[in-house]
Amino acid sequence: MLAFKDLFKNHRPRLGGLEILKYIGPGFLVTVGFIDPGNWAANVAAGAEFGYCLLWMVTLSTIMLIVLQHNAAHLGIATGLCLSEASTKFLHPWVSRIMLATAMLATMATALAEILGAAIGLAMLSGLPIPIGALLTALCVGFMLFTNSYRKIEKWIIAFVSLIGLAFLVELSLMQIDWPLALKSWVIPTLPAGSIPIMMSVLGAVVMPHNIFLHSEIIQSRQWNLESDTIINKQLKYEFYDTFLAMIIGWAINSAMILVAAASFHSQAIAVTDLAQAQTMLVPLLGKAAAMIFAIALLLAGFSSSITACMAGASIFAGIFMEPYDMQDIHSKIGGLITLIGGLLLILLLTDPFSGLIWSQIALSIQLPWTVFALIALTSSPKVMGKFVNPLSHSRSLWAVAIIVTALNLLLLRQIIR
């Protein structure tokens, strides 16, 4: 295997589909992930079933996300390696294999949610059965991914989907929101009976493992590690501001979705069993066109984020062979196909699409500890980071995230066993 890898040691990335990301902040890419079908399902379920009670989970998840995304970017800037490459190079082989295998499974769970969301959007627009819509979505995603033609329309899709996310923010002015209760719920944790699975779905929808891997890939592709220490320090500072601003925007959009769902459904004791019900939340702002606009946004959000998930899968798989993302290379192609086909096959096994969306996000939260512990080991190691090793305060922040995520997973396991 080592000899085979050595054949590619001088391989350099042709950015292809990632090239467009040089012109928008990497943190913004993660924010766009907050407006994907999995997020919509998790937030609608949280607001509809528990009202304002789980807003604190959005706050906690966003804080943890800032820590994790910054450290993933820190790794890429300082070493010139993405998280997958660094794990393969520096972690014990069996540790890296398990971690990266679970990361690939997480990308499949992400692809499940994104392709399924697009299929639900198609069903709302045309009446197509979800399995057929999922197959059509997967074919389009595969074509765009492997031809790199997606980058020609990506900015337009991101802009449209972002407008829908902002529409939830605007709707707050039209809803009867109990702001004192909302402010309290943002900062004071509560655990309503039966809320653990939805809490974990919110966590997985915000702190998405594939975005952590992709963030490090985008950053390392710029090869800041080859520059002077002054430039590297400047980029580390700039990257933190980019990540922090993007995460705050994401926190606002996630919170708005829960608040609007609480006002639309929980206040009227309406149970949500279908993502299509969420379009009614946009009626006060968009009127009769709400259903169509919501369906188009769901379709485009699913389509856009499906490609992002496949890019992450390609990056992770290529990193196992110490290669950067490059859809002209066989390992990136295999990783993208594993993610795309795996997500599609999982959809075909579902009997309840809405529950499938919720549990796909829970799956992401279950994988998260592996990614967090890998980040701790790598960014806290002088061997890996050199003079840019994490200071003690950063390592403590990572350990706090790891402990919280692990504890929440143990709570979920206890509830499942019961």
C-alpha angles and dihedrals in degrees: 000000000000092000090050091051091050089065088068101040092111094044112130125195125257097205098212109155091014093056094087090058090070087074099053127050114269088228090059089058088061091048091055085056087064089068097056126116093259091057092047092052095045094047095044090050091048094050097040096048103032105020112210095342098100098047088103088064090061090052094048093044092050092051090050091046092054089053094047099042092047092051092047089052090044089057093050095047096047100041107024087231129112118230092263094051093045092049091051093048102041110022125079107274097244092047094050092045094053093043094048093043090055089045090056089050088051091054088053090052088050091049089050091057095043098045090043091051091052090048091052089051090051090049091053091049102040110009092244114159111257096243091055092045090050091051092049091048092050091050092050092045091049092050093049093044098049096041094043087226090128092080089068093066102023097099091052092051092046090050094051095045090046090054089056089051089051089048088068088055091051091049090063088076090056098047131080098245123179094224098181089054091044092052090050093047093052092064108022115073119225129177110208114196111278094009100117097091092049091045090054092047089054089049092049092045092054103033099044114180094212091058090054090055093044093048091056090047094052092047096047092049087070090059096217088161088077092061130082123285089252092057092044091052090048091051092048090054093045092047092054091054090048092050094044095051093045092049092050089054089049091050090053093050094046091047092048091054091053093045093049091046090050091051094043102042115007094052089055096040092242114159115220115219100154132048089221087070088068091073088074088069089069096051095094090057104031102027119200092351091063095096095051095043091047091050092049091048091048090050093049094042091052092046095048096045092044088062091047090051091051090049088054092048090049091049093049094048093045089049090060085066092043091252130130124236110286121150089204088066123084096232094052089048092051092048091050092049093048090053095045098044093040092054092047094050091050090053091054089057094054123106097179113041096192093051088045090058092049095048093046088062091047088054089057092054090050091055093045098086090060091055093044095050090048090053090050092051094047104040093042093053119096087201090062102032103029111193090352094065114141115273116237092261092058092047090050090052090052092048090050090053091048093051094047094047092047092048092051090050090051089052089052091049091050092051092048092050091050 
